[in-house]
Amino acid sequence: MSVWRKSSYSIESNDSVEIGRSIGIRGSKAPAAHLPVSSDTWSAFLRSVKS
């Protein structure tokens, strides 16, 4: 079973983006579908957002 996490800044709703470690990104409204994202790509994204 995959573990998906919602941001702690998200309000309690189904309009959130969830992240699955080594899995990808999905929307709470359509949890069956997800966008695969590698660890390297995710790390690069986070570095970009932080800078």
Secondary structure, DSSP 4 states (H G I P E B T S, - for coil): ---EEE-TTS-SSS--EEEETTTEEEETT-TT--EE--HHHHHHHHHHHH-
